[in-house]
Amino acid sequence: MANRENEGLQALGKKVVYKDNYAPEVLETFENRHQGNDYWVRFNCPEFTTLCPITGQPDFAEIRISYIPDVKMVESKSLKLYLYSFRNHGDFHEDCVNVIMKDLIKLMDPKYIEVTGFFTPRGGISIYPYANYGRPGTKWEDLAVKRFEAHE
């Protein structure tokens, strides 16, 4: 089993410190040990919470993140802390999904990534924003187009 102590991770194995507001700086990466393989990594956060920027009321969602890593991968505990940091942050549903995706692209430069938010109904309407990205000029860009076109 691999030892992660030499990878400079700050959150893994430490006492949890939750940020009060949006905190992309808590995200950490480690090296993908299987760079010769293309494979999916999926995270499911069924207890995502954010605030409506207009009313301040809480919004609840399940956030699903799927990506195909290249060199860097997101460390799961830091991702949990990052997603939690939206709890007191006011943003619209669509903004949350796009911000999460863009932060993860900036962090790890994946080959492909998609983020979906399954927000619970408020006022009788559910919102399910979806965003994806494939590295430009590669087959992953083509995958992003295909998956976007086929998205329901």
N, C-alpha and C positions, 0 to 999 in steps of 0.2 A: 504494500500500500504506500502511496506517495505521501511525502511529508510536505505540507504547505507552509511551514514556518519560514522558509527562505524566500517566499514569494512576496513578502512585504504587506500581506493582508492585515488590515487593522481591525476589522469587525469580527472575523471568524474566531470563535473561541473566547471572546471577550464579553463582559457584561453589556447588555443592550442599553444604548443611550438613544432615545427617540428625539428627533428634531421636532421643533414646534411648527415649522413651516417648510415649504418646498426646499429640498436640500440635495441637488444633484451631486454635490461634492462628496457625499457618502458612498457613491458607487465605486466599486473596485473591480479589477480584472485579475485574471490569472491566465497563464499560457495554455492554449489548446494543445493537449498532448497527442491529438490524433488529426493533425493538420492534413494528412494524406487522405483522409476520409471525409466525404460529405455526409453530414447527418444533422438531424433536427434536434433542437433543445427546446423544450416547452415549459413555461412557467404558468401557473394558474394561481391567481390571487383572488379568492372568493369574497374577501372582506375589505375591498378597497373603499375608502371614504374620502370625499372631498366636500367642499362647500360651494353652494351656488353663489356666484359673485354678485348677484343682484339682491337676493333675499337673505343670504347667510345661512340658509337651511342646509342640513347635511344631505348629500347625495351618496347613494351606495351603489356599488357595482362589483361585478366579477371582471377582472382584467386578465386577459390571456395574451401571453407573449410567446411567439414561436420564432426561432431564428436558426440560421445555418452559420455556424462560426467559421472564422478564418483563423487568425493568429491568437486573438484575445477572446476570452469568455467572461461574462459577468459573474461575479461571485454571488451566490444566492442570498446569503444573509445581508449583504450590502444592498441587494435589490429589494429585499423585504423592508429594510430601513428607509430606502428611497421612496418606495411606494407608500409607506406609512407617512412620510413627510408631506403628502398631499392632504392629510387629514384636516388641517386648519388653513389650507390654501384655497382661495376662491378662484375657480376656473370652470368654464363650460365643459360639458362632456367631450365634445369634439376636440377641444384644446388639450384636455388631459391626455387623450390617446395620442395626439400628434406630438405633444411635448415629450411623453414617455419614449415614443419611437425615436425622435430626434436626439434625445439625450443618450439613448443606447447606441445609436449609430455613431455619434461623436465619441463615445466611450470606447467602443470595441471594433468599429468598422467591420461589421459582419458582411458575409456574402449576400445574405437575404434576411429580412426581418418583417414580421407583421404583428400588429397590436390591435386587439379588439376589446372594446368595453361593452359589457352587458349591464347597462344601468337599470336599476329597478324603477318602476313607474312612479311618477310624481305628476299629479293632476291628470291621471288616467292615461299617460303616454310614456312608453319606454323608448329609450334612445340607445342604439347599438352602433356607435361609430367604429369604423375599421380603417386602418392606414397600413400601407406596406411600402417596402423599398427593396430594390435589387441593385446591386452595385452596377453603376453605369458602364456600358460598353461590354458587358459580360452576359453569359447565359442567365445569370441571376436577374438581370434587368428584364429579360424576356419572361422569366418565371413570375416576376412581380406584375407584369402586364396581364399575363394569363390568369393568375389568381385574382387580380382585381376585377377583370372582366367577368369571371365566373362567380364572384362573391354575391351572395344573396342577402 
